Amino acid sequence: AYNWAIDRIDPATSKPIYDGQNPAWRVSKHDSIPRERLMDQSEIKALLASLDLLSPKYQAFFVARLLTPCRIPELCEMRRGAVNLTTGKWFKRITKNGRPQHVLIPRQALDYLQRLPVEGEYFFMGAYGRPLQRESATRIWGRFRQDLGMNDVWLLDFRRTLAS
């Protein structure tokens, strides 16, 4: 905010909005290590081979997470009325950038979605008629990945794997 104000001129006074030194000029940001973890072929095979240990809802969720280009909250809130189960076209009304978007769901993920029982307006129903919560999916994945021996694979890594 200080840097912004230093670079902006107040039209009334013709002077910078802030005319001093940024009080945070010597503060350095914490180092952060970017996460670039991708699942390898053996991990993907182990995941797919073990899906039958999960409920149909989480089978569909993890396959859709792996194959469908979307964020976790978007997948949790996937409405049945927004997906054409014949063509695999999913209309997302709200995206991160605020613009609606059409996404194609691959046939393999669509097969799992078609097998889910209709329990409400969302494919992945949570409690009280609401969509599945991100935390619930993360908790189930946390337990399942331990069984698979993939302790360093996060749900976020599914999306990177697809993109790669």
C-alpha positions in Angstrom: 0.0 0.0 0.0 2.8 2.4 0.8 4.6 1.7 -2.5 1.3 2.2 -4.3 0.8 5.6 -2.5 4.3 6.7 -3.2 3.8 6.1 -7.0 0.4 7.9 -7.1 -0.2 11.6 -7.3 -3.0 13.3 -5.4 -4.8 15.4 -8.0 -5.8 18.1 -5.4 -2.3 18.7 -4.2 -0.2 17.5 -7.2 2.0 15.6 -4.6 2.4 11.9 -4.0 -0.3 10.4 -1.8 2.4 9.2 0.6 5.6 11.2 0.8 7.8 9.1 3.0 9.8 5.9 3.1 7.9 2.7 3.1 8.2 1.4 6.7 8.5 -2.1 5.5 11.4 -1.5 3.1 13.8 -3.8 5.0 11.3 -6.6 5.7 12.1 -9.6 3.6 9.5 -12.3 2.6 9.8 -15.8 4.0 11.4 -18.3 1.7 8.8 -20.7 0.3 9.5 -23.8 -1.6 7.2 -24.3 -4.6 5.4 -27.6 -4.7 6.0 -29.3 -8.0 5.0 -32.9 -7.1 3.7 -35.0 -9.9 2.3 -38.5 -9.5 4.3 -41.1 -11.4 2.8 -43.9 -13.4 3.2 -46.5 -10.6 1.4 -44.2 -8.2 -1.4 -43.7 -10.6 -1.7 -47.4 -11.2 -1.7 -48.1 -7.5 -4.4 -45.5 -6.9 -6.6 -46.9 -9.7 -6.1 -50.5 -8.6 -7.2 -49.7 -5.0 -10.2 -47.6 -5.8 -12.6 -50.4 -4.9 -11.6 -50.0 -1.3 -13.4 -46.7 -1.2 -17.1 -45.8 -1.4 -18.5 -45.1 -4.8 -18.6 -41.3 -4.0 -14.9 -41.2 -3.3 -14.0 -43.5 -6.2 -15.7 -41.0 -8.5 -14.2 -38.0 -6.6 -10.6 -39.2 -6.9 -10.9 -40.2 -10.6 -12.6 -36.9 -11.5 -9.9 -35.1 -9.5 -7.2 -36.9 -11.5 -8.8 -36.5 -14.9 -10.9 -33.3 -14.9 -9.3 -29.9 -15.0 -10.8 -28.1 -12.0 -10.0 -26.9 -8.5 -11.0 -29.0 -5.5 -13.8 -26.7 -4.4 -15.2 -26.6 -7.9 -15.3 -30.4 -8.0 -16.9 -30.6 -4.5 -19.6 -28.2 -5.7 -20.2 -29.9 -9.1 -24.0 -29.7 -9.6 -25.8 -32.4 -11.5 -27.7 -29.8 -13.5 -24.5 -28.3 -14.8 -23.2 -31.6 -16.3 -24.4 -33.2 -19.5 -23.8 -36.9 -18.7 -24.1 -37.8 -22.4 -21.5 -35.4 -23.8 -19.4 -34.9 -20.7 -19.7 -31.1 -20.9 -19.6 -29.4 -17.5 -20.7 -25.7 -17.3 -19.0 -24.0 -14.4 -20.9 -20.8 -13.6 -18.3 -19.4 -11.2 -14.5 -19.8 -11.6 -11.5 -18.3 -9.9 -11.3 -15.5 -12.5 -15.0 -14.8 -12.2 -15.9 -15.9 -15.7 -18.1 -18.9 -16.6 -16.4 -21.8 -18.3 -17.2 -25.1 -20.1 -15.0 -28.1 -19.2 -15.0 -31.5 -20.8 -15.0 -34.4 -18.4 -13.1 -37.4 -19.7 -15.1 -40.6 -20.4 -13.4 -42.5 -17.6 -14.4 -40.0 -15.0 -17.9 -39.6 -16.5 -18.4 -43.4 -16.1 -17.8 -43.0 -12.4 -20.1 -40.0 -12.1 -22.9 -41.8 -14.0 -22.8 -44.7 -11.4 -23.4 -42.4 -8.4 -26.8 -42.5 -6.9 -28.8 -39.3 -7.1 -28.9 -38.0 -3.5 -29.3 -34.3 -4.1 -28.3 -31.5 -6.5 -24.6 -32.2 -6.2 -22.6 -35.2 -7.4 -20.7 -35.2 -4.2 -23.2 -34.7 -1.4 -22.0 -33.7 2.1 -24.1 -33.4 5.2 -27.4 -31.5 5.5 -28.0 -31.3 1.7 -24.8 -29.3 1.1 -21.9 -30.2 -1.2 -19.0 -32.2 0.0 -16.5 -30.1 2.0 -13.0 -29.8 0.8 -11.7 -30.8 4.2 -13.7 -34.0 4.1 -12.2 -35.0 0.8 -8.7 -34.1 2.1 -9.3 -36.2 5.3 -10.4 -39.3 3.3 -7.4 -38.8 0.9 -5.1 -38.5 3.9 -6.1 -41.9 5.2 -6.2 -43.6 1.8 -2.8 -42.3 0.7 -1.3 -43.8 3.9 -2.7 -47.2 2.9 -1.2 -46.7 -0.5 2.2 -45.6 0.8 1.9 -42.2 -0.9 2.3 -40.0 2.1 3.8 -37.1 0.1 1.0 -37.0 -2.5 -1.6 -34.3 -1.9 -4.9 -33.7 -3.6 -3.4 -30.7 -5.3 -0.9 -32.9 -7.0 -3.6 -34.7 -8.9 -4.2 -31.5 -10.9 -0.6 -31.0 -11.7 -0.3 -34.6 -12.8 -3.2 -34.1 -15.3 -1.6 -30.9 -16.6 1.7 -32.6 -17.2 
